[in-house]
């Protein structure tokens, strides 16, 4: 094994405990509902009364937005994102008006109309883990909290969603996709897609008559956000936006030789060979503007060296790797 490989391996063992390859960020994302298409962004509602003896259905088209907070890991090399958790924080989803004919000849005659119905999508508890692109709808609710249903005819009544909100059921699986970024200079743009099933089933009293509202549909919404990429540091010898093991390998390959700054001679290029001064600069820039990993706690915190100790261990490893091996004499082997 070459000396450079030994050095790289020894330093890598020391640094691997405290350095990650990705950084998690909390990103606010606004999703805008796509145009209705087939079953997408359409909710089919049925209103029935008198124990189901009368009923009718109609379909509403949906529009509006969904607000969210996403916990995303970004790769330091290609800047791809992986979504860890999702939390919905509001927005407004609007329903087009609907009309229902509740009529049994010679027995019951009424009509129902919805007006200005709107709802919000919220997460009830902590953020929900996203595995791959999937997450359960349990814990997230689309609540109709604006607008009304008006019954006229044999029965006159009004159901106000502001007074009696209608909440969706929470069973099923949704998908949340983040696409590879489009990088332009120091800026990266990310597109996302949300697909989420929605179901309603609730009974309410309307002037002494029990009215049941049922419905289902699929919400599809698109989102995007932009992100500033890390500024390149002098120690970022590979130009991937981070100071990592690839840069360390470049520096160690040029150890004790006079090369350019781009090859690892960070302090005095052309004047002195690559040495501990250059290594110290690289370690000080480790992960650059991506920031340090989250501080460890408990037993892990006790096991992770402080930065000063880290530099000392690294220098010791380098000295040990470069130290010539002493051969034992025959006399020393004689007891």
Buried (B, 14 or more C-beta within 10 A) or exposed (E): EEEBEBBBEBBBEBBEEBBBBBBBBEBEBBBBBBEBEEEBBBBBBBBBBBEEEBBBBBBBBBBBBBBBBBBBBBBBBEBBBBBBBBBBBEBBBBBBEBEBBBBEEEEBBBBBBBEEBBBBBBBEEEBBEBEEBEBBBBBBBBBBBBBBBBBBEBBEBEBEBEEBBBBBBBEBEBBBBBEEBEBEEEEBEBBBBBBBBBBBBBEBEBEEBEBBBBBBBBBBBBBBBEBEBBEBBBBBBBEBBBBBBBBBBBBBBBBEEBBEBEBBBBBBBEEEBBBBEBBBBBBEBBBBBBEEBEEEEEEEEEEBBEEEEBBEBBBEBBEEBEEEEEEEEEEEEEE
